[in-house]
Amino acid sequence: MPKTERFSENVPFDASGEMSFFNEEFLTITINKKEQWLHSAWKGYQTEASIMAGFEKILEALQTFGLKKVLNNNTGLLGIWTPAASWVGTNWLPRMHAAGLQHLAWVYSSSRLSQVSTNECISTTPLPHLIHTFNNLEEATAWLQSAV
């Protein structure tokens, strides 16, 4: 496992205890020092390439900061992304688990097609017990705060 930065004094967190790790038009990843989790917020329509690149960045952040919790927020995601769904479930999620992931709160998009992709991803993974799905950010946040 790579050496982790684990919230050292050299990492620039803002007053709320958050730090931007990655910010592109399709995905924003922030690290929440207080809650000790990663928050990924997907935006707009996705391609297979953007899904794969984004999830690789999430893995990189998890490894860099030695985190065990992820809040995967799809509320801004539009449309279907099934071409990458199986890869996320069978390839990425096992690597996330190997890197230390214990709790993944996944907030559904309001887009029915995106929900189909999320469900396909979950149905293909050998680790469905790591994932809890939610219809809103508040419930997902509350669950993740209570997860130990």
Backbone bond lengths (Angstrom), bond angles and torsions (degrees), N, CA, C in turn:
res aa  C-N    CA-C-N  psi(-1)  N-CA   C-N-CA  omega(-1)  CA-C   N-CA-C  phi
1 M - - - 1.446 - - 1.532 108.77 -
2 P 1.338 117.12 138.05 1.460 119.42 -178.79 1.525 112.31 -64.92
3 K 1.306 114.95 155.97 1.463 120.64 176.28 1.530 108.60 -63.14
4 T 1.324 116.76 134.62 1.463 119.94 -177.65 1.518 111.38 -101.37
5 E 1.322 114.71 150.05 1.463 120.90 175.88 1.523 110.72 -82.24
6 R 1.266 117.67 -26.72 1.461 127.49 175.26 1.525 115.50 36.09
7 F 1.293 118.11 55.26 1.458 123.04 172.98 1.523 113.53 63.18
8 S 1.299 117.54 44.55 1.466 120.13 177.24 1.528 109.97 -72.44
9 E 1.301 116.17 167.83 1.462 121.34 179.75 1.533 111.64 -65.44
10 N 1.327 117.58 -19.14 1.461 121.66 -178.05 1.527 112.86 -80.84
11 V 1.333 117.75 -9.82 1.458 121.27 -178.29 1.530 108.47 -90.11
12 P 1.348 117.32 126.11 1.475 120.77 -173.12 1.533 113.97 -81.82
13 F 1.318 117.18 94.43 1.457 121.94 175.22 1.519 108.66 -94.50
14 D 1.339 117.23 146.49 1.463 119.83 177.82 1.529 109.78 -82.18
15 A 1.321 116.51 -176.79 1.466 121.35 -175.91 1.529 112.44 -62.24
16 S 1.325 117.76 -27.19 1.466 120.66 179.29 1.521 112.13 -83.72
17 G 1.330 117.40 -2.27 1.463 120.72 179.55 1.510 113.65 86.09
18 E 1.339 117.20 18.70 1.459 120.91 179.47 1.518 110.61 -112.94
19 M 1.328 114.69 151.97 1.451 121.37 177.49 1.527 108.29 -137.42
20 S 1.314 116.46 135.25 1.451 120.91 175.43 1.530 108.88 -78.43
21 F 1.323 116.13 123.43 1.461 121.28 178.67 1.529 110.51 -97.96
22 F 1.348 115.86 -36.76 1.460 121.53 -175.56 1.514 107.29 -153.36
23 N 1.336 116.55 133.59 1.458 119.46 -179.75 1.519 109.40 -146.03
24 E 1.310 115.56 102.92 1.460 122.91 176.31 1.523 107.65 -127.66
25 E 1.333 116.37 172.06 1.471 118.70 -175.82 1.524 113.03 -64.40
26 F 1.317 119.46 -20.27 1.458 121.79 -177.14 1.530 113.83 -101.45
27 L 1.348 117.86 -15.35 1.454 120.88 -174.68 1.524 110.89 -161.14
28 T 1.328 115.02 138.10 1.461 121.70 171.42 1.522 107.66 -121.12
29 I 1.323 116.38 132.87 1.465 121.64 176.62 1.519 107.78 -121.03
30 T 1.329 115.81 123.27 1.456 120.90 175.31 1.522 108.90 -121.46
31 I 1.321 114.65 151.64 1.447 122.04 176.28 1.520 106.59 -106.94
32 N 1.322 116.64 127.91 1.451 121.82 179.39 1.531 107.92 -104.89
33 K 1.323 115.46 105.89 1.465 121.70 -176.72 1.530 111.62 -65.88
34 K 1.328 117.17 -42.81 1.467 121.06 -178.49 1.531 111.08 -62.02
35 E 1.322 116.30 -48.36 1.465 120.69 -177.70 1.532 112.68 -84.08
36 Q 1.326 116.43 -14.75 1.464 123.36 -178.69 1.537 111.12 58.56
37 W 1.345 114.15 50.56 1.455 119.20 175.27 1.511 110.88 -142.76
38 L 1.303 113.93 168.63 1.454 123.37 176.65 1.521 107.28 -104.53
39 H 1.329 117.02 135.35 1.464 121.84 177.06 1.522 108.30 -116.26
40 S 1.323 115.92 115.01 1.464 120.81 176.11 1.524 108.05 -105.94
41 A 1.324 116.27 128.53 1.462 121.98 -179.14 1.530 108.51 -121.99
42 W 1.319 115.94 106.39 1.473 122.25 -179.41 1.516 109.36 -81.00
43 K 1.358 115.80 147.33 1.460 120.79 -175.92 1.534 110.77 -136.03
44 G 1.322 116.23 131.13 1.456 121.66 171.54 1.516 114.77 74.81
45 Y 1.321 114.73 -163.26 1.456 122.02 179.08 1.523 109.42 -79.22
46 Q 1.325 116.16 145.86 1.460 121.57 -177.13 1.528 110.62 -120.17
47 T 1.312 114.43 154.61 1.462 121.63 171.13 1.526 107.56 -109.97
48 E 1.291 116.27 169.20 1.463 119.60 175.15 1.529 109.98 -57.56
49 A 1.316 116.41 -42.37 1.472 120.85 -179.21 1.528 111.64 -65.15
50 S 1.337 118.47 -41.46 1.465 119.57 -179.17 1.524 111.60 -69.85
51 I 1.314 117.16 -37.07 1.471 120.73 176.42 1.525 109.60 -61.48
52 M 1.326 116.76 -48.89 1.464 120.16 -178.18 1.532 111.02 -64.66
53 A 1.318 117.58 -43.79 1.465 120.72 179.83 1.529 110.35 -63.97
54 G 1.315 117.32 -41.76 1.457 121.35 -179.82 1.515 112.63 -64.93
55 F 1.318 116.40 -45.14 1.463 118.98 179.40 1.526 111.44 -67.45
56 E 1.318 117.85 -31.23 1.476 119.63 174.40 1.522 110.53 -65.49
57 K 1.337 117.88 -37.48 1.467 120.96 177.08 1.529 110.74 -66.48
58 I 1.318 117.28 -36.65 1.464 120.78 176.69 1.530 109.60 -63.06
59 L 1.317 117.52 -44.11 1.462 121.49 176.86 1.528 110.76 -60.17
60 E 1.314 116.54 -44.28 1.469 120.92 178.77 1.528 110.98 -58.89
61 A 1.323 117.17 -44.10 1.467 120.94 -179.86 1.527 110.82 -66.03
62 L 1.316 117.51 -42.27 1.459 121.08 179.07 1.523 110.40 -59.39
63 Q 1.319 116.17 -44.79 1.463 120.78 179.16 1.526 111.74 -67.68
64 T 1.305 117.16 -42.47 1.465 121.45 -177.79 1.523 111.80 -60.58
65 F 1.336 116.80 -40.71 1.462 120.36 -174.65 1.528 114.01 -104.66
66 G 1.324 118.12 2.44 1.456 120.97 176.84 1.519 113.62 61.25
67 L 1.332 116.26 38.09 1.466 121.25 -176.70 1.522 111.68 -85.34
68 K 1.334 115.31 159.90 1.454 121.74 179.54 1.533 112.41 -122.35
69 K 1.352 116.29 -6.48 1.464 120.95 -176.24 1.525 110.19 -127.60
70 V 1.346 114.90 141.24 1.465 121.19 177.02 1.522 109.00 -133.55
71 L 1.321 114.80 133.53 1.463 122.77 171.65 1.521 105.96 -106.17
72 N 1.328 116.79 102.69 1.462 122.37 -177.19 1.526 108.14 -98.02
73 N 1.316 115.60 104.15 1.457 123.38 -170.73 1.536 110.20 -99.42
74 N 1.322 115.90 109.87 1.464 121.24 179.84 1.524 112.43 -101.93
75 T 1.329 118.42 12.52 1.471 119.41 -175.64 1.522 112.85 -61.85
76 G 1.321 118.69 -24.85 1.454 121.90 178.07 1.514 114.04 -97.31
77 L 1.329 116.71 3.62 1.465 122.03 -177.45 1.524 110.21 -84.41
78 L 1.326 115.91 138.17 1.464 121.25 -179.36 1.521 110.04 -121.66
79 G 1.311 115.98 142.36 1.461 120.53 171.04 1.513 115.19 78.17
80 I 1.311 112.59 -175.05 1.456 121.89 -173.78 1.525 111.01 -91.53
81 W 1.309 115.86 145.60 1.464 120.84 175.86 1.532 110.95 -138.13
82 T 1.341 115.16 31.41 1.470 120.32 -176.83 1.523 114.91 -60.02
83 P 1.345 121.25 -26.77 1.462 117.38 178.80 1.533 113.34 -56.90
84 A 1.340 117.30 -26.59 1.475 120.40 -179.24 1.530 112.32 -104.00
85 A 1.321 118.74 -5.90 1.470 121.44 -172.85 1.521 112.72 -60.10
86 S 1.306 117.38 -45.13 1.466 120.38 179.80 1.525 111.13 -63.71
87 W 1.327 117.05 -40.42 1.470 121.02 178.38 1.525 110.46 -61.25
88 V 1.332 117.27 -42.64 1.461 120.73 179.38 1.530 109.79 -60.99
89 G 1.329 116.68 -45.27 1.463 120.71 -177.26 1.516 114.66 -71.46
90 T 1.316 116.69 -40.05 1.469 119.56 -172.67 1.524 114.35 -97.55
91 N 1.320 117.93 -22.98 1.459 121.20 -176.45 1.529 111.49 -110.02
92 W 1.327 115.57 -57.93 1.459 120.14 -174.54 1.524 112.83 -68.46
93 L 1.313 118.26 -49.05 1.464 120.24 -175.36 1.535 112.20 -61.24
94 P 1.324 120.52 -42.94 1.471 118.39 175.15 1.538 112.99 -61.13
95 R 1.317 117.83 -34.79 1.464 119.76 176.85 1.527 111.46 -69.96
96 M 1.319 116.77 -35.53 1.467 120.51 175.41 1.532 109.99 -63.36
97 H 1.316 116.56 -43.85 1.462 120.66 179.06 1.524 110.37 -62.29
98 A 1.318 116.96 -43.59 1.466 121.07 178.10 1.529 111.47 -62.32
99 A 1.334 116.58 -28.76 1.468 121.52 179.77 1.528 112.46 -84.03
100 G 1.331 117.87 -4.89 1.457 120.46 175.46 1.516 116.59 123.14
101 L 1.341 118.47 -5.67 1.468 120.36 -179.03 1.530 110.96 -59.21
102 Q 1.334 115.28 130.52 1.462 120.95 176.34 1.525 112.80 -121.14
103 H 1.344 116.92 -26.54 1.471 120.56 -176.36 1.525 109.49 -140.84
104 L 1.334 115.70 124.82 1.461 121.73 177.74 1.523 108.80 -125.15
105 A 1.325 116.25 109.91 1.465 122.05 174.50 1.524 106.86 -92.63
106 W 1.313 117.16 117.85 1.464 122.59 -175.13 1.520 108.30 -113.41
107 V 1.321 116.91 114.11 1.464 122.10 -178.98 1.526 108.49 -94.14
108 Y 1.325 115.18 120.97 1.461 120.93 -179.74 1.525 112.20 -63.72
109 S 1.309 115.30 148.04 1.454 122.59 166.63 1.531 108.13 -74.78
110 S 1.327 117.25 156.93 1.466 119.58 173.06 1.527 110.60 -76.59
111 S 1.330 116.92 -12.24 1.463 122.00 177.91 1.527 109.53 -73.56
112 R 1.317 116.75 119.12 1.473 121.24 -178.94 1.530 111.04 -59.11
113 L 1.320 117.60 -37.28 1.464 120.31 179.97 1.527 111.60 -66.66
114 S 1.302 116.66 -37.32 1.464 119.69 175.93 1.526 110.57 -66.69
115 Q 1.317 117.06 -38.25 1.468 120.96 177.70 1.527 110.90 -61.32
116 V 1.331 116.78 -38.84 1.465 121.11 176.97 1.529 109.86 -60.45
117 S 1.322 117.25 -43.31 1.461 121.51 179.15 1.521 111.31 -63.45
118 T 1.331 116.63 -44.52 1.469 120.66 178.30 1.521 110.35 -60.04
119 N 1.328 116.93 -46.28 1.460 120.50 -179.81 1.518 111.63 -63.53
120 E 1.325 117.92 -36.62 1.454 120.74 177.27 1.527 110.37 -64.77
121 C 1.306 116.29 -42.89 1.462 121.48 177.35 1.524 110.44 -56.81
122 I 1.316 116.59 -49.62 1.464 121.37 -177.91 1.521 111.39 -65.30
123 S 1.330 116.94 -36.21 1.470 119.61 -179.04 1.521 112.71 -70.73
124 T 1.334 118.02 -19.68 1.465 120.16 -178.57 1.524 113.59 -94.24
125 T 1.333 117.54 -14.41 1.457 118.82 -173.50 1.531 112.37 -81.08
126 P 1.323 116.91 144.32 1.461 119.52 173.61 1.541 111.77 -79.27
127 L 1.329 117.52 0.23 1.466 122.12 -175.23 1.531 113.05 -125.67
128 P 1.344 118.74 48.71 1.467 119.10 -176.16 1.526 113.26 -64.21
129 H 1.332 117.97 -21.57 1.469 121.10 -179.21 1.525 112.96 -66.52
130 L 1.332 118.01 -16.86 1.466 120.98 178.43 1.526 112.31 -77.81
131 I 1.334 116.38 -20.02 1.458 121.71 -170.58 1.525 111.25 -106.37
132 H 1.319 115.65 130.71 1.456 121.77 169.67 1.525 106.27 -121.94
133 T 1.319 116.84 130.77 1.465 121.16 -178.50 1.529 110.49 -101.16
134 F 1.326 113.57 150.40 1.465 120.93 -177.32 1.521 109.11 -142.38
135 N 1.335 115.61 156.57 1.456 121.32 177.47 1.517 112.95 -96.21
136 N 1.345 116.77 -8.14 1.466 118.88 177.13 1.525 110.25 -148.65
137 L 1.303 113.94 157.92 1.459 122.51 -175.72 1.530 112.30 -66.98
138 E 1.320 117.57 -34.84 1.461 121.50 -177.35 1.525 111.21 -63.42
139 E 1.345 117.00 -46.90 1.466 120.51 179.22 1.523 111.09 -65.14
140 A 1.318 116.89 -40.10 1.461 120.77 179.55 1.520 111.18 -63.93
141 T 1.329 116.20 -42.44 1.462 121.35 178.91 1.522 110.70 -63.68
142 A 1.326 117.29 -44.99 1.462 121.07 179.70 1.530 110.61 -61.84
143 W 1.324 117.64 -42.74 1.470 120.23 178.97 1.521 110.74 -63.77
144 L 1.318 116.76 -44.81 1.458 120.60 -177.58 1.530 110.65 -65.74
145 Q 1.332 117.64 -36.63 1.466 120.42 176.53 1.519 112.01 -63.72
146 S 1.325 117.16 -32.02 1.467 120.26 -178.44 1.529 112.86 -87.69
147 A 1.327 117.66 -12.82 1.470 121.14 -178.14 1.519 110.24 -73.35
148 V 1.326 115.86 131.78 1.474 120.20 177.99 1.521 111.41 -123.51
